[in-house]
Structures are given as C-alpha cells and as structure tokens.
C-alpha cells in the first residue's frame, strides 16, 4: 500500500508542473487572455500615437536638414 501511495504522489508531483507549463504555453491561451487583457489595460490611442510619430519624424527631418546645411557651410568656407 505504501508503495502505491508514493507512486501516486510522485506522479502528481511530476505531472502537475508539466501540465501547468503546457497549458500556459498554448498560443490560444496567450492570445485570448494575456493580449486582450493588455489591450484593456493599455488601450491603443491610434490618433495620438500617429500624431506623435509624425511630430518626431518632422523634428528628425529638420535636424537632418540643419546638419546638412551646417556641413555645406563649413565646406564652402574651406
């Protein structure tokens, strides 16, 4: 009797973590629970994000143009 109980406990100790690992790594589970929950907590604000991106691109363009003009003026002085 004691051996059967020990075998059952060993099977339970080994199968429970393996089963939890298998369930938690299913793609459907990840998509359904984790990604949806993240979108609920941090909703995408597309209009604001797009405006920030456009502003950043404009600042980078202006900075690049100023650097090019500065390089051209230094070359023309030489």
Number of C-alpha atoms within 10 A of each C-alpha: 5 7 8 9 10 11 11 12 12 11 11 12 11 11 12 11 11 11 10 10 11 10 13 11 10 10 9 11 12 14 11 10 10 12 12 13 13 11 10 10 9 9 10 11 8 9 9 10 11 11 11 12 12 12 12 12 12 12 12 12 12 12 12 12 12 12 12 12 12 12 11 11 11 10 9 8 6 5
